[in-house]
């Protein structure tokens, strides 16, 4: 499961909005995964592990909300946007020169836009665009029908496009 730690941490960060909580979530999720590893059936260990991470992160977020903690911390998104880990924590930026030329301000604006998406839209977007899961894998991780995953992803992309156009002052 070690190769999937970066993806687990990335997903936990986006769900909890807090790197410290995300570390705790990944640790708890790994303990759960080891405890129930004998029950694993299938061929996609990565998707199975991220489903555990997602469920653990959602539980942690609910506890944080009950305790009055803010689930998404904008300063975290700003700090991540200003580092080299622009795309997803633990991964390299895309090799396309047009994408590499994106400014730090645009990266920060994109991170803010993603952070402001509804949780159900944000998680499918992160799983698809940052972690490169298939629609079927995302459906398995989230426990949603594949059509719902496709719809949420489409709506998330549309909202990001709208927000980024507004940010640049462009007309639709």
TORNU-905819 format. One record per residue: x, y, z of N, C-alpha, C, O in turn. Coordinates in steps of 0.02 Angstrom, whole numbers, padded with zeros to 5 digits, always signed. Example, Ala and Ser with C-alpha at 12.3 -4.5 7.8 and 13.67 -1.06 7.14 Angstrom:
2
+00660-00284+00390+00615-00225+00390+00660-00165+00390+00712-00166+00423
+00642-00112+00354+00684-00053+00357+00645+00002+00394+00670+00057+00402
END
This chain:
172
+00041-00060+00000+00000+00000+00000+00043+00063+00000+00018+00118-00012
+00107+00055+00013+00152+00113+00016+00149+00157-00047+00150+00219-00040
+00145+00129-00107+00142+00172-00166+00081+00218-00169+00079+00266-00208
+00031+00203-00130-00032+00241-00133-00039+00292-00076-00090+00325-00070
+00013+00300-00036+00010+00348+00019+00001+00420-00004-00037+00457+00027
+00035+00440-00057+00028+00509-00082-00044+00522-00105-00072+00574-00090
-00073+00474-00140-00143+00482-00162-00190+00483-00102-00238+00522-00102
-00176+00442-00053-00218+00441+00008-00214+00507+00044-00265+00534+00065
-00154+00534+00051-00145+00598+00085-00178+00655+00046-00210+00698+00075
-00170+00654-00020-00200+00706-00062-00276+00706-00054-00306+00759-00043
-00307+00649-00058-00379+00645-00051-00400+00667+00019-00448+00704+00027
-00365+00644+00070-00382+00663+00139-00375+00739+00149-00416+00769+00184
-00324+00769+00119-00316+00842+00124-00375+00879+00093-00401+00926+00122
-00396+00857+00035-00451+00891+00001-00517+00881+00037-00561+00924+00035
-00525+00825+00071-00588+00813+00107-00587+00850+00174-00637+00882+00192
-00532+00846+00210-00530+00877+00277-00512+00951+00273-00532+00990+00316
-00473+00971+00222-00451+01040+00217-00398+01058+00267-00386+01118+00279
-00365+01009+00295-00316+01022+00347-00262+00968+00344-00277+00909+00351
-00199+00988+00332-00147+00937+00325-00136+00895+00387-00119+00836+00382
-00144+00924+00446-00136+00885+00508-00190+00833+00514-00177+00775+00530
-00253+00853+00501-00308+00805+00502-00298+00752+00449-00313+00693+00460
-00273+00772+00391-00262+00725+00337-00210+00672+00356-00219+00613+00340
-00158+00692+00391-00108+00643+00415-00140+00593+00463-00128+00533+00459
-00182+00619+00508-00217+00575+00554-00264+00528+00518-00268+00469+00535
-00299+00554+00468-00345+00513+00428-00308+00457+00393-00329+00400+00394
-00252+00474+00361-00214+00423+00325-00188+00370+00373-00189+00310+00358
-00163+00391+00430-00139+00343+00479-00196+00296+00501-00187+00236+00503
-00253+00325+00518-00311+00284+00539-00334+00238+00482-00350+00180+00493
-00335+00265+00421-00357+00224+00364-00309+00166+00351-00331+00111+00334
-00244+00179+00359-00196+00125+00349-00205+00071+00402-00200+00011+00387
-00218+00091+00463-00230+00042+00516-00292+00000+00500-00292-00061+00509
-00344+00033+00477-00405-00003+00458-00391-00050+00400-00414-00107+00399
-00353-00026+00350-00338-00068+00292-00299-00130+00313-00313-00185+00290
-00249-00121+00356-00210-00179+00379-00254-00227+00419-00248-00288+00412
-00298-00199+00460-00343-00240+00501-00390-00282+00458-00405-00340+00474
-00413-00254+00402-00463-00288+00360-00433-00314+00295-00470-00331+00248
-00367-00316+00290-00335-00337+00228-00356-00407+00206-00362-00421+00147
-00367-00451+00254-00388-00520+00237-00456-00521+00203-00473-00569+00168
-00497-00469+00213-00563-00464+00182-00560-00435+00111-00611-00436+00076
-00502-00409+00090-00496-00379+00024-00506-00431-00030-00473-00483-00031
-00553-00416-00073-00567-00459-00132-00569-00413-00192-00604-00363-00193
-00531-00431-00242-00530-00391-00302-00460-00381-00326-00412-00412-00301
-00453-00337-00375-00387-00327-00405-00365-00254-00402-00312-00238-00429
-00403-00211-00369-00385-00141-00367-00374-00118-00295-00419-00091-00263
-00314-00131-00271-00297-00114-00202-00299-00038-00192-00320-00015-00139
-00278+00000-00241-00278+00073-00236-00348+00100-00224-00358+00141-00179
-00397+00078-00263-00466+00101-00255-00494+00079-00187-00529+00117-00154
-00478+00018-00167-00501-00007-00102-00474+00036-00045-00510+00055+00000
-00409+00051-00049-00378+00092+00003-00407+00163+00004-00421+00190+00058
-00417+00193-00055-00444+00261-00056-00517+00263-00034-00540+00315-00010
-00553+00209-00042-00621+00207-00014-00617+00210+00062-00657+00244+00094
-00570+00174+00091-00561+00176+00164-00540+00246+00185-00565+00272+00235
-00494+00276+00148-00472+00345+00164-00531+00393+00160-00539+00435+00204
-00570+00387+00108-00628+00431+00100-00676+00425+00159-00697+00475+00188
-00693+00364+00176-00740+00353+00231-00711+00378+00297-00747+00407+00338
-00647+00367+00308-00615+00391+00369-00613+00468+00370-00626+00498+00422
-00599+00498+00313-00596+00572+00309-00665+00602+00319-00672+00653+00353
-00716+00571+00290-00784+00597+00300-00805+00592+00373-00837+00637+00399
-00786+00539+00406-00800+00532+00478-00763+00586+00518-00792+00616+00563
-00700+00597+00501-00660+00648+00536-00690+00718+00524-00692+00759+00570
-00712+00730+00463-00743+00795+00448-00807+00805+00488-00820+00860+00512
-00846+00753+00496-00907+00758+00535-00891+00772+00608-00925+00812+00640
-00839+00740+00635-00818+00753+00704-00795+00825+00711-00811+00859+00760
-00756+00849+00662-00731+00918+00664-00789+00968+00662-00788+01018+00698
-00838+00955+00620-00896+01000+00616-00934+01001+00683-00954+01054+00706
-00942+00943+00712-00977+00938+00776-00939+00976+00831-00969+01003+00878
-00873+00978+00824-00831+01014+00872-00825+01088+00856-00792+01125+00892
-00857+01109+00801-00855+01180+00782-00794+01201+00742-00782+01260+00733
-00755+01152+00717-00696+01168+00676-00717+01179+00604-00762+01144+00580
-00686+01225+00570-00699+01239+00500-00667+01184+00458-00607+01173+00464
-00706+01149+00415-00678+01093+00379-00628+01112+00324-00580+01074+00312
-00637+01169+00291-00591+01189+00238-00555+01252+00260-00587+01302+00278
-00490+01251+00259-00451+01309+00279-00419+01340+00218-00372+01311+00190
-00444+01398+00195-00418+01428+00134-00343+01439+00135-00311+01434+00082
-00313+01455+00193-00241+01466+00195-00203+01403+00176-00148+01407+00149
-00232+01344+00190-00199+01282+00170-00196+01278+00093-00145+01260+00065
-00251+01295+00061-00253+01292-00012-00205+01342-00042-00172+01328-00092
-00199+01401-00011-00152+01451-00035-00080+01427-00027-00040+01435-00072
-00065+01396+00030+00004+01373+00041+00022+01318-00007+00079+01315-00031
-00024+01273-00021-00010+01220-00069-00001+01249-00139+00042+01226-00177
-00041+01299-00155-00037+01329-00222+00030+01364-00232+00052+01372-00289
+00063+01386-00178+00125+01422-00186+00186+01376-00185+00243+01400-00187
+00176+01311-00182+00232+01264-00181+00238+01231-00249+00198+01244-00295
+00287+01189-00256+00296+01152-00319+00244+01097-00326+00236+01070-00381
+00210+01079-00273+00159+01026-00276+00094+01056-00300+00044+01056-00264
+00094+01083-00360+00037+01119-00387-00022+01075-00403-00080+01095-00393
-00009+01016-00427-00064+00977-00458-00094+00931-00407-00154+00935-00394
-00056+00888-00380-00080+00847-00324-00019+00833-00281+00037+00828-00307
-00029+00827-00218+00027+00817-00173+00062+00753-00191+00030+00700-00197
+00127+00757-00200+00166+00698-00214+00170+00680-00287+00196+00627-00304
+00145+00723-00332+00150+00706-00403+00186+00763-00440+00193+00818-00415
+00207+00747-00499+00242+00796-00540+00192+00836-00581+00138+00810-00598
+00208+00899-00598+00164+00937-00642+00163+00906-00711+00210+00872-00731
+00110+00917-00749+00105+00888-00816+00162+00914-00860+00187+00969-00850
+00180+00874-00910+00235+00892-00954+00217+00940-01009+00262+00964-01044
+00154+00955-01019+00132+01001-01071+00157+01071-01056+00138+01100-01005
+00199+01101-01100+00225+01168-01087+00171+01221-01076+00180+01268-01037
+00114+01213-01109+00059+01261-01100+00033+01259-01028+00014+01310-01000
+00032+01199-00999+00009+01193-00930+00061+01215-00880+00045+01243-00828
+00124+01202-00895+00177+01222-00849+00181+01298-00844+00202+01324-00792
+00161+01333-00897+00165+01406-00896+00109+01439-00856+00107+01501-00852
+00065+01401-00826+00013+01429-00785+00046+01466-00727+00091+01440-00695
+00022+01526-00714+00053+01566-00661+00032+01541-00592-00018+01506-00584
+00071+01561-00543+00055+01544-00474-00013+01572-00454-00050+01540-00417
-00030+01631-00479-00095+01661-00463-00152+01619-00491-00204+01610-00459
-00143+01593-00552-00194+01550-00582-00201+01484-00544-00256+01459-00536
-00145+01458-00521-00146+01396-00482-00184+01409-00417-00226+01368-00397
-00169+01465-00384-00203+01482-00322-00278+01492-00334-00319+01469-00295
-00296+01525-00389-00367+01535-00406-00401+01468-00419-00458+01458-00397
-00367+01423-00453-00396+01357-00466-00405+01318-00401-00457+01287-00391
-00356+01320-00358-00362+01286-00293-00421+01314-00253-00459+01276-00224
-00428+01381-00253-00485+01411-00217-00550+01388-00248-00598+01373-00212
-00553+01387-00315-00615+01366-00349-00632+01293-00331-00690+01277-00319
-00581+01250-00331-00593+01180-00312-00616+01175-00240-00663+01138-00224
-00584+01214-00196-00603+01213-00125-00675+01235-00114-00707+01213-00067
-00700+01278-00158-00768+01304-00150-00821+01260-00183-00880+01274-00177
-00800+01208-00217-00849+01160-00245-00883+01123-00187-00854+01116-00134
-00942+01100-00199-00974+01056-00149-00932+00994-00141-00899+00972-00188
-00934+00965-00082-00892+00907-00066-00901+00850-00116-00852+00818-00135
-00964+00836-00136-00975+00780-00182-00946+00793-00251-00927+00746-00286
-00941+00857-00270-00911+00875-00335-00835+00875-00329-00800+00851-00374
-00810+00902-00274-00738+00907-00263-00706+00837-00262-00654+00827-00293
-00737+00790-00226-00705+00724-00220-00702+00688-00287-00651+00656-00301
-00754+00691-00329-00749+00657-00393-00699+00691-00439-00665+00658-00478
-00694+00757-00434-00646+00794-00475-00574+00775-00454-00532+00762-00497
-00561+00772-00389-00494+00755-00365-00477+00683-00385-00422+00669-00409
-00525+00638-00376-00512+00568-00393-00499+00559-00468-00458+00518-00488
-00535+00596-00509-00527+00588-00582-00467+00626-00609-00424+00598-00643
-00463+00691-00593-00413+00733-00625-00345+00731-00590-00293+00738-00623
-00344+00723-00524-00281+00722-00488-00254+00651-00480-00194+00639-00483
-00300+00604-00469-00278+00535-00454-00289+00487-00512-00270+00429-00508
-00320+00511-00565-00328+00473-00628-00367+00407-00620-00351+00357-00653
-00418+00408-00577-00461+00349-00572-00512+00350-00629-00531+00403-00653
-00534+00291-00649-00587+00285-00699-00654+00300-00666-00659+00301-00605
-00705+00312-00707-00772+00325-00680-00795+00265-00637-00824+00274-00584
-00781+00206-00661-00801+00145-00625-00767+00141-00557-00798+00124-00507
-00701+00158-00555-00665+00157-00492-00692+00210-00444-00699+00198-00384
-00707+00269-00470-00735+00323-00428-00802+00302-00400-00818+00315-00342
-00842+00269-00441-00908+00245-00418-00898+00196-00361-00936+00197-00312
-00849+00152-00367-00836+00104-00313-00811+00138-00250-00832+00120-00195
-00768+00188-00257-00741+00223-00200-00795+00263-00164-00800+00261-00102
-00837+00298-00202-00887+00341-00171-00952+00306-00155-00994+00332-00119
-00961+00246-00183-01024+00210-00171-01082+00241-00210-01140+00234-00190
-01066+00276-00265-01117+00308-00306-01123+00272-00373-01075+00241-00396
-01182+00276-00404-01189+00247-00471-01143+00284-00520-01128+00343-00511
-01120+00249-00571-01074+00278-00619-01104+00340-00654-01068+00387-00669
-01169+00339-00666-01202+00397-00697-01198+00458-00651-01191+00514-00675
-01204+00447-00587-01198+00502-00538-01127+00530-00538-01118+00590-00535
-01078+00486-00542-01008+00507-00545-00998+00551-00607-00968+00604-00603
-01022+00528-00664-01014+00565-00726-01049+00633-00722-01021+00684-00743
-01108+00634-00694-01145+00697-00686-01109+00745-00640-01102+00804-00656
-01086+00720-00583-01051+00763-00536-00986+00790-00565-00969+00848-00554
-00950+00749-00601-00888+00771-00632-00902+00824-00684-00865+00874-00688
-00953+00815-00724-00971+00865-00774-00990+00931-00742-00969+00984-00764
-01030+00927-00689-01051+00988-00655-00991+01022-00621-00988+01084-00620
-00945+00983-00593-00885+01012-00562-00842+01048-00614-00818+01103-00602
-00833+01016-00672-00793+01048-00725-00827+01111-00751-00793+01162-00762
-00893+01108-00759-00929+01168-00781-00922+01225-00732-00910+01282-00751
-00927+01210-00667-00921+01261-00616-00850+01290-00614-00841+01350-00607
-00800+01247-00620-00731+01272-00622-00720+01317-00682-00687+01368-00677
-00746+01297-00740-00739+01338-00799-00771+01406-00789-00742+01457-00807
-00831+01407-00760-00866+01470-00748-00827+01514-00700-00818+01574-00712
-00804+01485-00645-00767+01524-00595-00702+01551-00624-00686+01609-00612
-00667+01511-00661-00603+01534-00690-00614+01587-00743-00574+01633-00749
-00668+01582-00782-00684+01635-00830-00700+01700-00794-00678+01753-00814
-00740+01695-00741-00757+01754-00701-00693+01785-00672-00686+01846-00672
-00649+01743-00648-00586+01767-00619-00545+01806-00669-00513+01856-00652
-00546+01784-00731-00507+01818-00784-00547+01873-00819-00521+01909-00862
-00610+01880-00801-00653+01931-00831-00674+01914-00903-00689+01959-00942
-00676+01850-00919-00696+01827-00986-00771+01816-00989-00803+01803-00938
-00798+01823-01049-00868+01808-01061-00876+01734-01078-00830+01705-01108
-00932+01703-01060-00942+01632-01076-00948+01619-01151-00956+01561-01171
END
